[in-house]
Amino acid sequence: MSTHTKASTTSPTPTGFGATVAGSGSAVTVHTGLGNAISDSLTMIGRSIRLSRRNLQTLIMSIMLPLMIMAMFVYVFGGAIHTGTAYVNYVVPGIILLCTGYGAASTAVMVTEDMRGGMVDRLRSLPIRSSAMLTGHVVASVTRNALSTTIVVGAAVAMGFRPTGGFVDWVLAVGLLLLYVVALSWLGAGLGVIARTAEAATALSFFMLFLPYLSSAFVPTDTMPSFLRAISDNQPMTPVIETVRGLLTGTPIGDQGWVALAWVAGILVVSFSFATWMYKRRTR
């Protein structure tokens, strides 16, 4: 007489929390641990970078838009704006941060498309942490920003940008910019999670494109009306821009460096917590 064993099934639960998920008629165990977390993140990073390469329109615009804005300010408005130095030297740090804002807005749209397109549901049936999707998008955003920033700086040199900072100054400037890019990318990812459509993600992230104009990116804040100057001097982008500008051009930065670091670290902590918390709520 043969004995029949009843097959056991496991109810699917979201991955990313050391869960066991059902897939292809058999249980698939998602292993926890640092090694598996890194492996999952690398997988999603590779996917997000491939998506960036295929989405040429977004990639080209993330490069061309800052170049066109820089050319407009340097060649059209630069002659009428007096900053006490060559205007191209003054404007480049602001253009770099504007470039970062556009990259973060693109990240928000891509995350929203994944949330709506069923990508999260597919990850639940695989032995991979679904939360690694956000990490993949953030790292891809940093990669895109590194490429566009390099091109912008190269174009600025062709336009007459002449930085005078030493090696240590460049290292500090790049480190601050990298931290800022990571912080803004996590913020973009969080906005992408809560947005219901790509259009809504674009609208929610619009302030990241607007804030550089309300800072010292393009004109000194002391030329603004008093109420605008109060806003410009006390928002995060102004100390970041002033710090990067001072490091690259050799001008004094005073305590702006510490203020910028505090702002960026705060944005990073809040953005990461917000993005991961909202992601867990949306994928329960």
N, C-alpha and C positions, 0 to 999 in steps of 0.2 A: 504494500500500500504506500503510495507516494504521499509526501507531506507538502502542502502548499503553504508558503510563507507570505503573509500579506505585506505588500510593499509599503514602506513608510514614506510619508511625504512631509515636507517641511514648508510651513507657510512662508511666503516671501516677505522679507523685511528689507528696508532700505539698506544699501551697502554704505560703507564708510564708518560703520560703528562695530566692526568685528562680527558681522551678521552671517547667517546661513541663508542662501537664497535658492529658490527652485529654478532649475533650468534644464531643458531638454529631457524632462522626465526623471531626472535624478538630482539629488541635492548637490549644490555647488557651495563650497565653503570659502568665505572671504577671510584670509588670514590677516591677523593684525600684526603690528610690529613696524619698526622704523624701516627695515629693508623693503618690506612690501609697500609701505607708504611711498617711499622714494621711487620704487619701480612703477607703481600706479601713476604717480605724478609725471614721471618721464614719458610714459605712454601717452598721457593726455597733452603734455607739452609738445611732443612730436606731432600729434594730430592738429593742435591749434596752429602750429607754425605752418603745416601743410595747407591748412585752410587759408591762412594769410597769404601764402604764395599764390593760391588759386584765385583769391579775391583781389585781382590786380587793380580794379577801380579804387577800392579803399586804400590799398598800398600806395598807389600813385598819388592820390589826393593827399595822403598824410605827408607826402614829400613836397608836392607842388604847391599846396596851399600856403605853408610857411614861407616858401621861396618867393611866391608872388607878393605876399604881404610885406616881406622884408624889402623886396625891390621897390614896392610902392612907397614905403616909408623912407627909404634911403634916397631914392631918386626924385620922388614927387614932393614929399613933405619935409624931408631932411634939411633942405636949404632954409626953411622958414622956422625951424626949431633950434633954439640955442641951448646947448647943454654944457658948454665949457670944454668940450672935447669933440673929436670927430663923431658925427652922429652915428655912423655905422658901428663904432666901438660901444656907443651907448645902447643901441637898440638890440644887439645880438642876444644878450641874455633873455630879454623879454620874448623874442621870437622863439627861443628854445622852449620856454615854458608854454607858449601858445601851442607849439608843436606837440608838447606833452598832453595838453588838454584835448587836442583833437584825437590823439591816440587813445586816451582813456574813454572818450565818447564812442569811438569805434568798438572798444572792448565791451561797453555796455550793450550795444546793438548785437554783437555776436553772442553774448551770454543769453540775451533775450531770445534770440533765434534758437539756441539750443534748448532753452526751457520750454519753448512752445513747440519745437519740432520733434519731440519724443526722445531726444538723446538721453535724458535722465532715466526714462523708463527702460531704454535698452541697456543702460549701465547696470540697472538693478538685476538683470538676468545674467550678468557676467561677474567673474571673480575679481572685481576691481572696485576700488573706492569711488563712488560716484562724486564725492566731494573733490576728488582730484581734478574734475573738470574746471573748477574755478582756478586752481593753481595753473593749469595749462593755459588758460586764457590770459592770466596775469603775466606769466613768463613770456608768452608770445607778444603781449603788449610792450613789455620791456625791450624785447628784441627789435620790434618795429620802431620803437622810439630811438633806440641806439642807432639804427640805420638812418632814419630821417635826420636825427641830430647831427650825425657825422656829415651828411650831405649839406645840411644847412650851414654848418661851420665852414666847410670847404667853399661853398658859394660866398659866404661872408668874407672870407679871405680874398677871394677874387674881386669882391666889391671894395676892398680896402681895409677890412678888419685887421688890426694889428695888435694882438694881445701881447702884454709885456710880463705876464705872470711867469714865475719860475716853475720848476717841476713839481715841487710840493704844493704850490698854489693850484696847479692843474689837477693834481690828485685830489685835493680837498674839494675843488669845484665839481669834478666828476662824481665823487662820492656823494656829495649833497644832491646833485641832480639825479643820481641813480636812486637814492632813497626817496626823493620826491616822485619819481616816475612810478616806483613800486607802490607808494601810498596812493597816488591818484589812480593807478590801475586797479587796486583793490576797491577803491570807491566806485569806479566805473563798473566793476563786476557786481558790486552790491546793488547799484541802480539797475543793472541789467536783470538781476534776479526779481526785483519787485515790479518791473515794467511788464505790462501785458502784451505790448506790441513793440515792434522796432521803432515806430514813430514816437511812442511814449518814451522809449529809452533815449532817443535823440533829444526830446524835449526836456527830460529830467537832467540830462548831462550838459545842457546848454550853458549853465552858469560856469562850467569849467573853461569854456571858450570865451566867455564874456569877462571874467574877472581880471585877466591880464590887462585889458583896456582900462580898468579902474584901479591901476597901480602905477608904479614908476617904470613900467615896461617901455613906454614910448615917449613920455614927457616927465620932467621932474614934478614931484607932487606939490612943490611950493608954487607952481604956476596955476594950480586948481583953486576953485572957490573953497572957502574954509570948510563947508560941510562935506564936500567931496574929498578934501585933503584928509579930514578926520577918518573917513572910511578907508581911503587908500593907504594911509600910514599904519592902519591897524588891522589889515587883512593879511593872510599868510603869504601871498605872492610877492608883496613888496620887499620884506626882509630876505626872501630867497633870491629875488632878482638882484637886490643890492649886494648881497654876499657874493653871488657868482660874478657880478660885474666888478666888484672890488678885487676878487681873486684873479680874474683874467686880465684886468687892466692896471693893477697895481695901486688902486686908490684905497684909502682907508675904509674899513668896514665897521669900526667901533664894536658895539655889542650886537650888531645885526646878525653876526654868525650864530651866536647862541640863541637868539630869538628865532632865527630861521630853523635851526635844528630842533628847537622845542616844538614849533609849529608842525614841522614835517613828521616828527616822531608821534605827536598827538594825532595827526590825521591818519597815519599808518595804523596805529592801535585801534582807533575808532572805526576806520574803514574795514579792516580785517575782521574785527568783531561783528560789525554790522553785516558784512557780506556772508560770513559763515553762519551766523545766527538766522538770517533770513532764508538762506539756502536750506537749512535743516527744517525750518517751518514749512517751506514750500514743497519739500520732497518727502514729507511724512506719509 
